[in-house]
């Protein structure tokens, strides 16, 4: 498991502005994804088994998400 959290920011924070690359996936999701590619290999790359994203109705961007990746050979993250 990998978890990254950011304390709730003011509504004007760039993390809540889609035009500025806001949202959990763009802001923090790249770090566990990069770690997964390093651990599972990137050629041909892991297979996405499932994923979720959560968006609070008051926000214009995703605020949380999960993914399950299968790297083959019994390895999954």
N, C-alpha and C positions, 0 to 999 in steps of 0.2 A: 504494500500500500504506500502511496505517496499522498500527502495532504499539504496544501499550501493555503494559508488563510491571511486575510487582510482585515483589520478592524473596519467596521462600518465607517464610511467617509461621508462628508457633506454631499448633498444631492448634486452640487455643482462640480464635484470631482470628475476628472477626465475618465475615470474608470466606469462611469455611468453614461458616457457619451459615445454612441456607436461611430459617429463620424471621425472620432479621434482614436479609434482602435480600442474602445472600452470593452469591458466584459471579462469574465473570468478566464475563458479559454485564451483569448489574445493576450491578457495581462500575465497570467500565471501558468496556464495549461501547457505552454511550450516546455517548461522545465521537466515535469514528469514524463512528457512524451519523448523528449530527448534522452532521458535516462532509460526509458523502455527500449528505444532503438539501440542504445549502447549495450544493454543487457541481452536483448533478444536478437540482435543483428539487424542490419538494414538491407540485406540482399538475400531473398526478395523482400524482406520486411515482415513484420508480424501481421497477422490477420485480425481485423476488428471483429470481436465476437458480439459486443453490445456496448451501447453508450447512452448516457442520459445527459440532459441539460436542464437546469432549473432557472426560471426567470420570475422574479417577484413581480406581481402586477404593477407595482409602482415604479419599476425600473424599465428602461428601454433596452437593456442588455442582459445576457446570461449572468447569473450570480454564483452558480455552482455547477459542477458536472462530474461525471465519472466515466470511465472506459475500461473495458476488459479486452486485453490483447492476447492472442495466442501466437507464441513464437515457434510452435511445433516441438517435437521431441519432449512433450510433457511440460514445457515451460509456458507459464501464463502470468501476466501482470494485469 
